[in-house]
Amino acid sequence: MKKRATIIINVLKVAILFITCTILFYFAIQWIHSEYEDMHRYDRPEGSMLKVDKHKKSGAFNQLVRFYQNGE
């Protein structure tokens, strides 16, 4: 009977530890999400801007050919 009680207590300890770590992980993810939620990633850059695409023709076929040639 004493052996069963120790097993049950050890299982409860592991369960409490698992639940505590899961709750801490959940709140850490929520905190990280709230930090990055208000960040505007697609705002126009400030200062001088530079156009990256140097090709004049930007049709779908030309883009596909450039992709196969350059891997871009």
BELGINOR-V398584 format. One line per field, one symbol per residue. ss: DSSP state (h for helix, s for strand, l for the rest). psi: psi as a letter, one per 20 degrees, with the letter a starting at -180 (. if undefined). burial: + if it has 24 or more other C-alpha atoms within 12 Angstrom, else -. A space follows every 10 residues. Layout:
ss->???
psi->???
burial->???
This chain:
ss->lhhhhhhhhh hhhhhhhhhh hhhhhhhhhh hhhhhhhlll llllllllll lllllllllh hhhhhhhhhh ll
psi->hhhhghgggh ghgggggggg hggggghggh ggghgihipo hkqpqqapqp phoipgpkrg ghhgghghgi k.
burial->---------- ---------- ---------- ---------- ---------- ---------- ---------- --
